[in-house]
Amino acid sequence: MVFSKGKRDKFSELLLKMTDNLQSTTQYCIEQNISNHHELQIFLEAIKEYESTGDELIQTITRELNQTFITPIDREDILQLAIDIDDVLDGIEHTAALFEMYSVTNVTEHMRKFVNINHQCAVEISLAITCLSQKKLQAISPYSLKLKEHEANSDNLLRTAVKNLFATVKDPIKIIQYKDIYESLEGIVDSCRKVANTLDSIVMKNA
């Protein structure tokens, strides 16, 4: 199927709400300056709220797909895109839960770099979905490519972070905890790469 001309369809509106919610989540993460466990708990609860909003949106998309006979693109692609974006949010919530569970209030420079990459990915996803909603399929590719670059950079960052961890931290428990968090942060970017793959598939099918 191809996009019809005219006003934005309801699935585009819902996907844009999902990306807005994702971008708000990553922006919130950047803005936090946590110094104690109580602030960690507040942080986790806020992330859970963002994640809950994402769940509600994906439920709405699923319900609308079941009730709609004609969709702008294949319904499987709409659902997969929504699931992929939701997976990014799930990864952020999982990481926030690790911070709270391990009581990590000393955010390292490598962690901050991961959080910044996550936000950059959220921006690229939002811009790509905007192009999709405007039926500008060929304009999606640069954002998809950028997401893949972020994923490659995050792989390198993970290696650097873990190498530095083993070189500078002596406490084996802290090493395990921080390594777990680093890998979870990198996993968020992996989920963003899956969004790019789904977008590439949609472009190929509908070009």
C-alpha positions as CSV (number, residue, x, y, z in Angstrom):
1,M,0.0,0.0,0.0
2,V,1.1,3.6,-0.4
3,F,0.3,6.7,1.5
4,S,-2.8,8.6,0.4
5,K,-2.7,12.4,-0.2
6,G,-4.3,14.8,2.1
7,K,-4.3,15.2,5.9
8,R,-2.1,13.1,8.2
9,D,-3.6,9.7,8.9
10,K,-4.4,8.5,12.5
11,F,-1.5,6.0,12.5
12,S,1.0,8.7,11.7
13,E,-0.4,10.8,14.5
14,L,-0.1,8.0,16.9
15,L,3.5,7.1,15.9
16,L,4.4,10.8,16.2
17,K,3.0,10.8,19.7
18,M,5.2,7.8,20.5
19,T,8.3,9.5,19.2
20,D,7.4,12.7,21.1
21,N,7.1,10.6,24.3
22,L,10.4,8.9,23.6
23,Q,12.1,12.2,22.9
24,S,10.7,13.7,26.1
25,T,12.0,10.6,28.0
26,T,15.6,10.9,26.7
27,Q,15.5,14.7,27.3
28,Y,14.4,14.1,30.9
29,C,17.3,11.6,31.4
30,I,19.8,14.3,30.2
31,E,18.4,16.9,32.5
32,Q,18.8,14.8,35.7
33,N,21.5,15.4,38.2
34,I,21.0,12.6,40.7
35,S,22.9,12.7,44.0
36,N,21.0,10.3,46.4
37,H,18.8,7.2,46.4
38,H,15.6,9.2,47.0
39,E,16.3,11.1,43.7
40,L,16.9,7.8,42.0
41,Q,13.5,6.6,43.1
42,I,11.9,9.7,41.8
43,F,13.8,9.3,38.5
44,L,12.6,5.7,38.1
45,E,9.0,6.6,38.8
46,A,9.1,9.3,36.2
47,I,10.6,6.9,33.6
48,K,7.9,4.4,34.4
49,E,5.3,7.1,33.7
50,Y,6.8,7.7,30.2
51,E,6.9,4.0,29.6
52,S,3.3,3.6,30.7
53,T,2.3,6.4,28.2
54,G,4.2,4.4,25.5
55,D,2.3,1.2,26.4
56,E,-1.1,3.1,26.2
57,L,-0.1,4.4,22.7
58,I,0.9,1.0,21.4
59,Q,-2.4,-0.5,22.7
60,T,-4.3,2.3,20.9
61,I,-2.4,1.5,17.6
62,T,-3.2,-2.2,18.0
63,R,-6.8,-1.5,18.6
64,E,-7.0,0.9,15.6
65,L,-5.3,-1.6,13.3
66,N,-7.9,-4.2,14.3
67,Q,-10.7,-1.8,13.5
68,T,-9.3,-0.3,10.2
69,F,-9.8,-2.0,6.9
70,I,-7.4,0.1,4.8
71,T,-4.1,1.3,6.3
72,P,-1.6,3.8,4.7
73,I,1.1,1.1,4.7
74,D,1.0,-2.6,5.6
75,R,-0.5,-3.0,9.0
76,E,2.3,-5.3,9.9
77,D,4.8,-2.5,9.3
78,I,2.9,0.0,11.4
79,L,2.7,-2.5,14.3
80,Q,6.4,-3.4,14.0
81,L,7.4,0.2,14.0
82,A,5.4,0.9,17.1
83,I,6.8,-2.2,18.8
84,D,10.4,-1.2,17.9
85,I,9.9,2.3,19.4
86,D,8.3,0.8,22.5
87,D,11.3,-1.5,22.9
88,V,13.5,1.6,23.1
89,L,11.4,2.9,25.9
90,D,11.4,-0.5,27.6
91,G,15.2,-0.4,27.5
92,I,15.3,3.0,29.1
93,E,13.1,1.8,31.9
94,H,15.2,-1.3,32.4
95,T,18.3,0.8,32.7
96,A,16.7,3.3,35.1
97,A,15.7,0.3,37.2
98,L,19.3,-0.9,37.3
99,F,20.5,2.5,38.5
100,E,17.9,2.4,41.3
101,M,18.5,-1.3,42.2
102,Y,22.3,-0.8,42.4
103,S,21.9,2.6,44.1
104,V,24.2,4.2,41.5
105,T,24.4,7.9,42.0
106,N,27.9,8.5,40.7
107,V,27.1,8.9,37.0
108,T,30.3,8.4,35.0
109,E,31.3,10.4,31.9
110,H,30.8,7.2,29.8
111,M,27.2,6.9,31.1
112,R,26.5,10.6,30.2
113,K,27.8,9.9,26.7
114,F,25.4,7.0,26.3
115,V,22.5,9.1,27.5
116,N,23.4,11.8,25.0
117,I,23.6,9.2,22.2
118,N,20.2,7.8,23.2
119,H,18.7,11.3,23.0
120,Q,20.3,11.9,19.6
121,C,18.7,8.6,18.4
122,A,15.3,9.7,19.7
123,V,15.6,12.9,17.7
124,E,16.6,11.0,14.5
125,I,13.6,8.6,15.0
126,S,11.3,11.6,15.5
127,L,12.5,13.3,12.3
128,A,12.2,10.0,10.4
129,I,8.6,9.4,11.5
130,T,7.8,13.0,10.6
131,C,9.0,12.3,7.1
132,L,6.9,9.1,7.1
133,S,3.8,11.1,8.1
134,Q,4.5,13.6,5.4
135,K,4.8,10.8,2.8
136,K,8.4,11.8,2.1
137,L,9.8,8.2,2.1
138,Q,13.1,9.0,0.4
139,A,13.9,11.6,3.0
140,I,13.9,8.9,5.7
141,S,17.2,7.3,4.6
142,P,19.6,9.9,6.1
143,Y,18.0,9.6,9.5
144,S,18.1,5.8,9.2
145,L,21.8,6.0,8.3
146,K,22.5,8.3,11.3
147,L,20.8,5.8,13.6
148,K,23.2,3.1,12.3
149,E,26.2,5.4,12.9
150,H,25.0,6.0,16.5
151,E,24.8,2.3,17.0
152,A,28.4,1.8,15.7
153,N,29.6,4.6,18.0
154,S,27.8,3.1,21.0
155,D,29.6,-0.3,20.3
156,N,32.9,1.6,20.5
157,L,31.8,3.5,23.6
158,L,30.9,0.2,25.3
159,R,34.3,-1.2,24.7
160,T,36.0,1.9,26.0
161,A,33.8,2.1,29.0
162,V,34.3,-1.5,30.1
163,K,38.1,-1.2,29.5
164,N,38.2,1.9,31.6
165,L,36.1,0.2,34.3
166,F,38.5,-2.7,34.7
167,A,41.5,-0.4,34.7
168,T,40.2,2.0,37.4
169,V,37.7,0.2,39.6
170,K,38.9,-2.4,42.1
171,D,35.6,-3.4,43.8
172,P,34.3,-6.5,41.9
173,I,30.7,-5.8,42.9
174,K,30.9,-2.3,41.5
175,I,32.5,-3.6,38.3
176,I,29.6,-6.1,37.8
177,Q,27.0,-3.3,38.5
178,Y,28.6,-0.7,36.2
179,K,29.2,-3.2,33.4
180,D,25.5,-4.2,33.6
181,I,24.5,-0.6,33.3
182,Y,26.8,0.1,30.4
183,E,25.5,-3.0,28.5
184,S,21.9,-1.9,29.1
185,L,22.6,1.6,27.9
186,E,24.2,0.2,24.7
187,G,21.2,-2.1,24.3
188,I,19.0,1.0,24.0
189,V,20.9,2.1,21.0
190,D,20.7,-1.4,19.5
191,S,16.9,-1.0,19.8
192,C,17.1,2.3,18.0
193,R,19.0,0.5,15.2
194,K,16.0,-1.9,14.9
195,V,13.8,1.1,14.3
196,A,16.1,2.1,11.4
197,N,15.9,-1.4,10.0
198,T,12.1,-1.3,10.0
199,L,12.1,2.1,8.4
200,D,14.4,0.9,5.7
201,S,12.0,-2.0,5.0
202,I,9.0,0.3,4.8
203,V,10.9,2.6,2.4
204,M,11.8,-0.3,0.1
205,K,8.2,-1.7,0.1
206,N,6.5,1.7,-0.6
207,A,9.1,3.6,-2.8
